[in-house]
Amino acid sequence: MIVWLNGTHGVGKTTTAALVRDLLPGSHVLDAEKVGETLMDVSPPLPDLDDFQHWDPWRPLVVETARRVLDYTGGTLVMPMTVLVEAYWREISDGLARYDVPIRHFVLHAEPATLRARIDGDEVLGPSTFRHSRVDRYAAAFDGWLGDAAEVVDTTTTPAPEVARTIVERVRR
């Protein structure tokens, strides 16, 4: 099974993914951003499209990477990755379904003001124009399709360990 943790920057996906992994025996974390980073290393560079998710190879490579890692490791694959374009999510989820890989899709949610404050206060990455640029896109996706396409877990005031326990409880049901 794949437990996909969606949501925008600053919502707690990476932290929650590690905690979920620790609570689910036999699980592993795969960050699909690494697939995008690999594509960013292509030389000469691929076209500048503002986000590696817009490159056509990214989505099928995420599907292939996830299914092959899952075939190799077994268990559960926890994937923290923002996907805000509905067509991209459908391409990924349909691709995994073709391989009979079940997905539990969670969106970690927080209101825009909370997200902006977290981005500004991030002591590891620091404030980021890129991350800020995604807050409004996230809000539009959440209101448009994402809030209905995933199981929503509000992280506004909920600590990451509790968010992880909530996700694990839902997965085990």
N, C-alpha and C positions, 0 to 999 in steps of 0.2 A: 504494500500500500504506500501511497505517497500522501503525506500531510503537507499541503501547500499553504504557506503563510504569506498572504498578500497584505498590502497596505503600503502607505508611502513612507518616505524617509523620516526617521525620528519616532516612528510608532512602536518600535521594539521588536522587529522581526528577527534580527540576528540574535539578540539576547534571548528571546523566547525560544528560538530554534534550538539553541544549546540546552536550555532547560528541558524542553520537550524530549530531546534526545536522551538526556539523563534519566527521564522518568519512564521512557519506553524501552525496555530491554531489547537489544538486537537492532536498534535503530541507528541511522547515520544521517549526517547533515550534508546536503549538496547545495551549494549556492550557485544558481544558474547565472549569476553575474560573471562568474569565472568563464563561462562560455562566451559571453560578450567580450570579456577582456582578451580572450584568445583571438577573437575576430578583430579587435582593435590593433593587434600586432601584425595583421596582414600588411605586406609591403609590395607595391605601393599601397597606401591606405585605401580602404573602401570609401565610398562617397560619404561626405559629411551630412548626416541626416538627423542630427541633434540627439539621437539616442540609438544605441546599438540594437535595440529591439526592433527598429524599423528595417534593419538589414534582413532580407529574406532568409538567409541561412540560419539566423539565430534560433528561430522557433523550432524547426525540425531538428537542429542540433541539440537543443534542450531536451526534446522528446527522446532522441536516440541516446544521449548521455544518461538521462534519468533511467530509462528502461534497462540499459546495459549495466549501470551501477547496481540497480535493484536486482537484476538477474544474478549478478556476481555476489552481492552481499546478503540478499534475502532480507527478511524483516520489513522494517518501515524506513522510508526515505523522507526526511524532513527537509523541505525546500523553502527557504525564506527568499521571496522574490516579488518585487512589485511588478504587476502587469495591469496597466490601466486602460489598454485598448481591448475592447471586447472581442474583436475579431482575432486578436493575437491569443487571448485566453482560450477561445474556441479552438483555434488551430492546435494549441498545446494539449488541451484536455481531450479533444477528439483524437489526436495522435496517440496519446497514451491509452485511450479507450480501445483503439485498434489492436493494441497489444494486451488487452484485458488487464490493464493496470488500474486498480481502483484509486480514486483521488478523494481525499477530504479537503475541501477548499475552505480555508478560514481567511477572513479579512480582519486584521487588527485595526481597530478604528479609534481615532481621537479627533476632536474638533480642530479646525485650522489654527486657532489661536494657541492651543496646546502644542501642536506640531511645530509651529514657528518658534515658540519658546524653547522647546527641546532642541531644535536645530541650532538656535543661537547659543544654548548652554552646553552643547556637546564638547566635552573636554578632550575627547580623542580626535575627532575630525575637525572640530571648530565650526564656526558659522560657514555656510556654503550657499552661494548664489544658485548653484544647480539644484541643491536639495530644496531651497525655498521655491524655485520655479515649478516644482512638482506638487506643491501643496494645493494650489487651486485646481490643477489637473486631477489630482486625487479626489477632491471634493466633488468635481463634476462627474467623475466616473462612479463614485460612491452613490451619488444621487441618481445617476442615469441607469446603471446596470449592476455595478459591483455589489452594492448593498443587498441586492436580491439574488445574486449568483453565488454567494458564499455564506458561510455561517459567521455572523458578526460577533466579535469579541471586543468589547469596549476597553481600551487601555488608558482612558483619560485619567482616572484616579486609581486604577487597579495595578498593584505592583506586578512586575514580570513573573515572579514565581506563582502567583495566583492565576495569572493569565495562562501560564503553561499547564497548571493543574486542571484548569477548566477545559483546555483543548484535549488533554489526555483523557479526562473523564468522558468527553463527548466521543472521542475516537473509540474508546473501549465499549461504549454502549452498542 
